[in-house]
């Protein structure tokens, strides 16, 4: 299965992402590295949404 930026309706969601791009594997790896490191020690049990946009 090919990975695309298209949403379920076949349209690109890029226009709805304030950052203006989809996440890269490097973006996800950076978050994983942060969570695995000492810098995240004050974030016990948190859910981080990597949406590239503000949440409501």
GIWOCOR-V409861 format. One record per residue. N is the residue number from 1. RES is the residue in one small letter. SS is DSSP state (~ for helix, > for strand, _ for the rest). PSI is psi in whole degrees, 0 to 359 (999 if undefined). Layout:
N&RES&SS&PSI + N&RES&SS&PSI
This chain:
1&x&_&129 + 2&x&_&144 + 3&x&_&126 + 4&x&_&171 + 5&x&_&7 + 6&x&>&142 + 7&x&_&184 + 8&x&_&335 + 9&x&_&5 + 10&x&_&359 + 11&x&_&150 + 12&x&>&131 + 13&x&~&4 + 14&x&~&322 + 15&x&~&342 + 16&x&~&357 + 17&x&_&110 + 18&x&_&328 + 19&x&_&335 + 20&x&_&13 + 21&x&_&161 + 22&x&_&159 + 23&x&_&146 + 24&x&_&168 + 25&x&~&329 + 26&x&~&321 + 27&x&~&313 + 28&x&~&318 + 29&x&~&322 + 30&x&~&320 + 31&x&~&317 + 32&x&~&318 + 33&x&~&317 + 34&x&~&313 + 35&x&~&330 + 36&x&~&346 + 37&x&_&175 + 38&x&~&334 + 39&x&~&339 + 40&x&~&13 + 41&x&_&341 + 42&x&_&10 + 43&x&_&57 + 44&x&_&130 + 45&x&_&28 + 46&x&_&148 + 47&x&_&125 + 48&x&_&121 + 49&x&_&120 + 50&x&_&77 + 51&x&_&344 + 52&x&_&13 + 53&x&_&169 + 54&x&_&147 + 55&x&_&153 + 56&x&_&999
